Amino acid sequence: MRISFVLPSFPEVPVGGYRVVYEYANRLASRGHKVSVVHPRRLALSPPKSLYRWVRRRARRILDRLFVPQVDWQPIDRRVSMLYVPDLRPGHVPDGDAIFATAWQTADHVLGFPQSKGVKFYLIQHYETWAGPKEEVDATWRAPLHKVVIAKWLLELGRELNCDDMEYIQNGIDHARYRLVSPIASRPKQVAMMYSVQDWKGSRDGLRALAIIKEGRPDLRAVLFGTPRRCVSIAEWIEYRQNPPQAELVNEIYNGSSIYLCASWSEGFSLPPAEAMACGCAVATTDCGGIREFAEHEVTALISAPRDPESLARNIARLLRDDGLRQRLAKAGHERIQNFTWERSTDQLEQFILLHAAREAGN
Protein backbone atom coordinates (compact mmCIF):
# COMPACT_ATOMS: atom_id res chain seq x y z
CA MET A 1 0.00 0.00 0.00
CA ARG A 2 0.97 3.64 -0.47
CA ILE A 3 0.82 5.29 2.96
CA SER A 4 1.55 8.94 3.78
CA PHE A 5 2.02 10.64 7.14
CA VAL A 6 1.57 14.42 7.28
CA LEU A 7 3.62 16.15 9.99
CA PRO A 8 3.07 19.79 11.03
CA SER A 9 6.69 20.82 10.36
CA PHE A 10 10.27 19.61 10.11
CA PRO A 11 11.84 18.71 13.51
CA GLU A 12 15.38 20.00 13.84
CA VAL A 13 15.64 18.48 17.33
CA PRO A 14 14.17 15.32 18.89
CA VAL A 15 10.38 15.43 19.35
CA GLY A 16 8.48 12.46 20.77
CA GLY A 17 5.46 12.70 18.49
CA TYR A 18 7.65 12.84 15.41
CA ARG A 19 9.64 9.84 16.63
CA VAL A 20 6.42 7.82 16.80
CA VAL A 21 5.63 8.66 13.18
CA TYR A 22 9.15 7.79 12.03
CA GLU A 23 9.03 4.47 13.89
CA TYR A 24 5.78 3.53 12.15
CA ALA A 25 7.13 4.70 8.80
CA ASN A 26 10.27 2.59 9.18
CA ARG A 27 8.41 -0.56 10.08
CA LEU A 28 5.66 -0.21 7.49
CA ALA A 29 8.33 0.35 4.84
CA SER A 30 10.17 -2.78 6.01
CA ARG A 31 6.93 -4.72 5.39
CA GLY A 32 6.85 -3.68 1.76
CA HIS A 33 4.57 -0.64 1.92
CA LYS A 34 5.52 2.50 0.04
CA VAL A 35 5.70 5.10 2.83
CA SER A 36 6.05 8.87 2.57
CA VAL A 37 6.45 11.36 5.43
CA VAL A 38 5.46 14.87 4.42
CA HIS A 39 7.14 17.81 6.19
CA PRO A 40 5.70 21.24 5.31
CA ARG A 41 7.78 24.38 5.76
CA ARG A 42 4.55 26.08 6.72
CA LEU A 43 0.96 24.94 7.16
CA ALA A 44 -0.89 27.90 5.65
CA LEU A 45 -0.13 30.03 2.63
CA SER A 46 -1.83 33.42 2.89
CA PRO A 47 -1.30 36.21 0.33
CA PRO A 48 1.74 38.39 1.14
CA LYS A 49 0.70 41.78 2.59
CA SER A 50 3.82 43.70 1.63
CA LEU A 51 6.71 43.74 -0.83
CA TYR A 52 9.02 42.67 2.01
CA ARG A 53 6.93 39.57 2.72
CA TRP A 54 6.71 38.75 -0.98
CA VAL A 55 10.50 38.93 -1.29
CA ARG A 56 10.93 36.88 1.87
CA ARG A 57 8.56 34.21 0.57
CA ARG A 58 10.43 34.02 -2.71
CA ALA A 59 13.70 33.67 -0.81
CA ARG A 60 12.27 30.85 1.28
CA ARG A 61 11.13 29.03 -1.85
CA ILE A 62 14.65 29.22 -3.24
CA LEU A 63 16.04 27.89 0.06
CA ASP A 64 13.49 25.07 -0.04
CA ARG A 65 14.92 23.97 -3.37
CA LEU A 66 18.58 24.38 -2.44
CA PHE A 67 18.69 22.90 1.06
CA VAL A 68 17.09 19.59 2.01
CA PRO A 69 17.04 19.08 5.80
CA GLN A 70 18.02 15.79 7.37
CA VAL A 71 16.75 14.04 10.49
CA ASP A 72 19.96 13.05 12.28
CA TRP A 73 18.53 12.09 15.68
CA GLN A 74 16.38 9.19 14.51
CA PRO A 75 17.26 6.34 12.12
CA ILE A 76 15.16 6.52 8.96
CA ASP A 77 14.76 3.48 6.73
CA ARG A 78 16.17 4.28 3.28
CA ARG A 79 12.89 3.01 1.78
CA VAL A 80 10.90 5.80 3.49
CA SER A 81 10.36 8.81 1.25
CA MET A 82 11.09 11.92 3.33
CA LEU A 83 9.34 14.81 1.59
CA TYR A 84 10.04 18.45 2.45
CA VAL A 85 7.43 20.70 0.86
CA PRO A 86 6.63 24.43 0.99
CA ASP A 87 3.08 23.91 2.29
CA LEU A 88 0.23 21.40 2.36
CA ARG A 89 -1.51 22.23 -0.88
CA PRO A 90 -2.66 18.90 -2.44
CA GLY A 91 -0.13 19.15 -5.25
CA HIS A 92 2.69 18.79 -2.71
CA VAL A 93 1.28 15.57 -1.21
CA PRO A 94 1.62 12.23 -3.03
CA ASP A 95 -1.38 10.20 -4.12
CA GLY A 96 -1.83 7.01 -2.14
CA ASP A 97 -4.05 4.46 -0.46
CA ALA A 98 -3.96 5.87 3.09
CA ILE A 99 -2.98 9.22 4.60
CA PHE A 100 -2.54 10.20 8.25
CA ALA A 101 -2.93 13.53 9.98
CA THR A 102 -0.53 13.48 12.94
CA ALA A 103 -1.36 16.70 14.82
CA TRP A 104 -4.47 18.83 15.18
CA GLN A 105 -3.05 21.47 12.79
CA THR A 106 -2.82 18.87 10.01
CA ALA A 107 -6.28 17.32 10.44
CA ASP A 108 -8.23 19.90 8.41
CA HIS A 109 -5.67 19.69 5.62
CA VAL A 110 -6.00 15.92 5.40
CA LEU A 111 -9.78 16.15 5.63
CA GLY A 112 -9.81 18.51 2.64
CA PHE A 113 -7.52 16.45 0.43
CA PRO A 114 -9.03 14.77 -2.65
CA GLN A 115 -9.76 11.04 -2.54
CA SER A 116 -6.65 10.38 -4.62
CA LYS A 117 -4.55 10.91 -1.47
CA GLY A 118 -6.07 7.83 0.13
CA VAL A 119 -8.32 6.80 2.99
CA LYS A 120 -8.06 9.43 5.73
CA PHE A 121 -6.73 8.65 9.20
CA TYR A 122 -5.77 10.69 12.26
CA LEU A 123 -3.01 9.64 14.68
CA ILE A 124 -3.96 11.36 17.95
CA GLN A 125 -0.99 11.56 20.31
CA HIS A 126 -2.23 14.12 22.83
CA TYR A 127 -5.13 16.41 23.66
CA GLU A 128 -3.44 19.38 22.04
CA THR A 129 -5.31 22.26 23.67
CA TRP A 130 -1.89 23.57 24.74
CA ALA A 131 -1.17 24.13 21.03
CA GLY A 132 -4.49 25.53 19.81
CA PRO A 133 -8.01 26.69 20.76
CA LYS A 134 -10.02 23.96 22.51
CA GLU A 135 -12.99 24.32 20.16
CA GLU A 136 -10.82 23.82 17.09
CA VAL A 137 -8.92 20.91 18.61
CA ASP A 138 -12.19 19.23 19.63
CA ALA A 139 -13.55 19.70 16.11
CA THR A 140 -10.65 17.71 14.69
CA TRP A 141 -11.44 14.86 17.07
CA ARG A 142 -15.05 14.78 15.80
CA ALA A 143 -14.02 15.03 12.14
CA PRO A 144 -14.83 12.04 9.87
CA LEU A 145 -11.33 10.57 10.08
CA HIS A 146 -10.38 7.06 11.20
CA LYS A 147 -8.71 7.81 14.53
CA VAL A 148 -5.86 6.06 16.33
CA VAL A 149 -5.27 7.06 19.97
CA ILE A 150 -2.08 6.02 21.75
CA ALA A 151 -3.34 5.82 25.35
CA LYS A 152 -6.45 4.78 27.25
CA TRP A 153 -7.00 8.24 28.70
CA LEU A 154 -7.23 9.62 25.17
CA LEU A 155 -9.71 6.88 24.27
CA GLU A 156 -11.83 7.83 27.28
CA LEU A 157 -11.60 11.51 26.38
CA GLY A 158 -12.69 10.75 22.83
CA ARG A 159 -15.77 9.01 24.14
CA GLU A 160 -16.56 12.04 26.32
CA LEU A 161 -16.29 14.21 23.19
CA ASN A 162 -18.75 11.88 21.42
CA CYS A 163 -16.15 10.73 18.92
CA ASP A 164 -16.55 7.51 17.00
CA ASP A 165 -14.30 5.31 14.88
CA MET A 166 -11.41 5.20 17.36
CA GLU A 167 -8.75 2.53 17.67
CA TYR A 168 -6.50 2.25 20.74
CA ILE A 169 -2.89 1.35 19.85
CA GLN A 170 -0.15 1.85 22.44
CA ASN A 171 3.23 3.20 21.45
CA GLY A 172 6.20 0.87 21.33
CA ILE A 173 9.78 1.16 22.55
CA ASP A 174 12.87 0.43 20.49
CA HIS A 175 14.47 -2.12 22.80
CA ALA A 176 17.51 -2.48 20.57
CA ARG A 177 18.34 1.11 21.51
CA TYR A 178 16.82 1.66 24.95
CA ARG A 179 18.31 -1.18 26.99
CA LEU A 180 20.19 -2.08 30.14
CA VAL A 181 23.89 -1.31 29.89
CA SER A 182 24.72 -0.77 33.58
CA PRO A 183 23.49 -3.16 36.32
CA ILE A 184 20.50 -1.81 38.25
CA ALA A 185 22.00 -2.71 41.63
CA SER A 186 25.17 -0.65 41.24
CA ARG A 187 23.71 2.61 39.91
CA PRO A 188 24.90 5.91 41.46
CA LYS A 189 22.38 7.97 43.43
CA GLN A 190 21.70 10.25 40.48
CA VAL A 191 18.36 11.58 39.25
CA ALA A 192 17.73 12.24 35.55
CA MET A 193 15.04 14.49 34.09
CA MET A 194 14.14 15.92 30.70
CA TYR A 195 14.02 19.73 30.76
CA SER A 196 11.56 21.72 28.64
CA VAL A 197 10.49 25.37 28.49
CA GLN A 198 6.86 24.34 27.93
CA ASP A 199 4.95 24.92 31.17
CA TRP A 200 2.89 21.73 30.93
CA LYS A 201 6.06 19.63 30.94
CA GLY A 202 6.42 20.61 34.61
CA SER A 203 10.15 21.30 34.56
CA ARG A 204 9.84 24.03 37.20
CA ASP A 205 8.09 21.56 39.49
CA GLY A 206 10.84 19.02 38.86
CA LEU A 207 13.53 21.58 39.67
CA ARG A 208 11.67 22.53 42.85
CA ALA A 209 11.47 18.86 43.89
CA LEU A 210 15.21 18.45 43.34
CA ALA A 211 15.92 21.59 45.37
CA ILE A 212 13.84 20.24 48.27
CA ILE A 213 15.75 16.95 48.26
CA LYS A 214 19.12 18.71 47.97
CA GLU A 215 18.48 20.54 51.25
CA GLY A 216 18.51 17.23 53.13
CA ARG A 217 20.92 15.37 50.88
CA PRO A 218 23.86 17.58 49.90
CA ASP A 219 25.39 14.62 48.05
CA LEU A 220 22.47 14.42 45.58
CA ARG A 221 23.46 14.37 41.92
CA ALA A 222 21.12 15.28 39.07
CA VAL A 223 21.48 15.42 35.31
CA LEU A 224 19.01 17.19 33.03
CA PHE A 225 18.81 16.96 29.27
CA GLY A 226 16.77 18.81 26.70
CA THR A 227 16.81 20.80 23.49
CA PRO A 228 16.85 24.37 24.93
CA ARG A 229 19.98 26.10 26.11
CA ARG A 230 20.72 25.94 29.80
CA CYS A 231 18.68 28.56 31.65
CA VAL A 232 19.30 30.39 34.93
CA SER A 233 16.58 28.41 36.71
CA ILE A 234 18.77 25.30 36.60
CA ALA A 235 20.93 25.36 39.74
CA GLU A 236 24.69 25.26 39.29
CA TRP A 237 25.01 21.90 41.05
CA ILE A 238 22.79 20.24 38.40
CA GLU A 239 24.50 18.93 35.28
CA TYR A 240 22.82 19.91 32.02
CA ARG A 241 23.32 18.35 28.59
CA GLN A 242 21.79 20.14 25.65
CA ASN A 243 20.42 17.91 22.89
CA PRO A 244 22.68 14.93 23.65
CA PRO A 245 23.22 12.25 20.97
CA GLN A 246 20.99 9.23 21.48
CA ALA A 247 23.92 6.98 22.44
CA GLU A 248 24.90 9.46 25.16
CA LEU A 249 21.31 9.67 26.39
CA VAL A 250 21.07 5.89 26.67
CA ASN A 251 24.52 4.97 27.93
CA GLU A 252 25.42 7.91 30.15
CA ILE A 253 22.19 9.59 31.24
CA TYR A 254 19.59 6.82 31.50
CA ASN A 255 22.01 4.03 32.39
CA GLY A 256 24.12 6.37 34.52
CA SER A 257 21.15 7.27 36.76
CA SER A 258 19.25 5.26 39.33
CA ILE A 259 16.06 7.37 39.21
CA TYR A 260 14.15 9.10 36.43
CA LEU A 261 11.96 12.07 37.34
CA CYS A 262 8.90 13.03 35.29
CA ALA A 263 7.05 16.14 36.48
CA SER A 264 4.64 16.70 33.54
CA TRP A 265 1.12 17.96 34.03
CA SER A 266 -0.20 16.07 31.01
CA GLU A 267 1.30 13.63 28.51
CA GLY A 268 -0.17 11.71 25.62
CA PHE A 269 2.03 8.69 26.31
CA SER A 270 5.30 10.03 27.79
CA LEU A 271 8.21 8.39 25.98
CA PRO A 272 11.20 9.52 28.14
CA PRO A 273 10.12 7.73 31.35
CA ALA A 274 9.30 4.64 29.28
CA GLU A 275 12.76 4.79 27.72
CA ALA A 276 14.31 5.29 31.16
CA MET A 277 12.43 2.24 32.46
CA ALA A 278 13.79 0.22 29.57
CA CYS A 279 17.27 1.37 30.63
CA GLY A 280 16.80 0.34 34.27
CA CYS A 281 15.79 3.54 36.05
CA ALA A 282 13.27 3.55 38.87
CA VAL A 283 10.64 6.13 37.90
CA ALA A 284 9.16 8.82 40.14
CA THR A 285 6.42 10.54 38.17
CA THR A 286 3.31 12.63 38.24
CA ASP A 287 -0.04 11.15 37.23
CA CYS A 288 0.06 12.85 33.83
CA GLY A 289 -2.31 10.61 31.86
CA GLY A 290 -0.18 8.67 29.41
CA ILE A 291 2.12 7.46 32.17
CA ARG A 292 -0.63 5.06 33.27
CA GLU A 293 0.09 2.91 30.23
CA PHE A 294 3.14 1.47 31.98
CA ALA A 295 3.50 3.08 35.43
CA GLU A 296 1.61 1.56 38.36
CA HIS A 297 2.03 3.11 41.81
CA GLU A 298 4.21 1.04 44.16
CA VAL A 299 4.52 -1.67 41.47
CA THR A 300 6.51 -0.22 38.58
CA ALA A 301 6.87 3.41 39.74
CA LEU A 302 6.03 5.93 42.45
CA ILE A 303 3.27 8.31 41.34
CA SER A 304 2.18 11.66 42.77
CA ALA A 305 -0.29 14.33 41.70
CA PRO A 306 0.75 16.88 39.05
CA ARG A 307 1.86 20.34 40.21
CA ASP A 308 2.85 19.03 43.64
CA PRO A 309 6.66 19.19 43.83
CA GLU A 310 6.63 18.40 47.55
CA SER A 311 4.97 15.01 46.99
CA LEU A 312 7.25 14.35 44.07
CA ALA A 313 10.25 15.13 46.27
CA ARG A 314 9.02 12.72 48.96
CA ASN A 315 8.80 9.89 46.41
CA ILE A 316 12.29 10.57 45.09
CA ALA A 317 13.60 10.72 48.65
CA ARG A 318 12.03 7.31 49.33
CA LEU A 319 13.87 5.82 46.37
CA LEU A 320 17.15 7.37 47.47
CA ARG A 321 16.70 6.18 51.04
CA ASP A 322 15.37 2.67 50.33
CA ASP A 323 17.61 0.98 47.79
CA GLY A 324 15.61 -2.24 47.99
CA LEU A 325 12.49 -0.36 46.89
CA ARG A 326 14.43 1.40 44.16
CA GLN A 327 15.77 -1.87 42.75
CA ARG A 328 12.40 -3.63 42.99
CA LEU A 329 10.58 -0.89 41.09
CA ALA A 330 13.36 -0.57 38.52
CA LYS A 331 13.32 -4.30 37.79
CA ALA A 332 9.51 -4.47 37.65
CA GLY A 333 9.37 -1.43 35.37
CA HIS A 334 12.04 -2.85 33.10
CA GLU A 335 10.14 -6.14 32.85
CA ARG A 336 6.80 -4.48 32.11
CA ILE A 337 8.11 -2.14 29.44
CA GLN A 338 9.39 -5.13 27.46
CA ASN A 339 5.77 -5.73 26.45
CA PHE A 340 5.75 -2.44 24.52
CA THR A 341 7.22 -3.18 21.09
CA TRP A 342 6.97 -1.38 17.79
CA GLU A 343 6.40 -4.72 16.09
CA ARG A 344 3.17 -5.26 18.03
CA SER A 345 2.05 -1.67 17.54
CA THR A 346 2.76 -1.82 13.81
CA ASP A 347 0.81 -5.08 13.52
CA GLN A 348 -2.23 -3.31 14.98
CA LEU A 349 -1.81 -0.17 12.89
CA GLU A 350 -1.33 -2.13 9.67
CA GLN A 351 -4.48 -4.17 10.34
CA PHE A 352 -6.45 -0.99 11.06
CA ILE A 353 -5.30 0.58 7.79
CA LEU A 354 -6.05 -2.52 5.74
CA LEU A 355 -9.48 -2.90 7.33
CA HIS A 356 -10.64 0.61 6.44
CA ALA A 357 -8.99 0.60 3.04
CA ALA A 358 -10.86 -2.60 2.20
CA ARG A 359 -14.16 -1.20 3.52
CA GLU A 360 -13.90 1.99 1.51
CA ALA A 361 -12.80 0.09 -1.58
CA GLY A 362 -15.91 -2.04 -1.18
CA ASN A 363 -18.05 1.07 -1.27
Secondary structure, DSSP 8 states (H G I E B T S, - for coil): -EEEEE-SS--SS--HHHHHHHHHHHHHHHTT-EEEEEEES-S-----SSHHHHHHHHHHHHHHHH------SS---TTSEEEEESS--GGGS---SEEEE-SHHHHHHHHHS-GGG-EEEEEE-S--TTTS-HHHHHHHHHSSSEEEESSHHHHHHHHHTT--SEEE----B-TTTS---S-STT--SEEEEE--SSGGG-HHHHHHHHHHHHHH-TT-EEEEEESS---TTS-TTSEEEES--HHHIIIIIITT-SEEEE--S-BSS-HHHHHHHHTT-EEEEE--BGGGGT--BTTTEEEE-TT-HHHHHHHHHHHHH-HHHHHHHHHHHHHHHTT-BHHHHHHHHHHHHHHHHHHHHH-
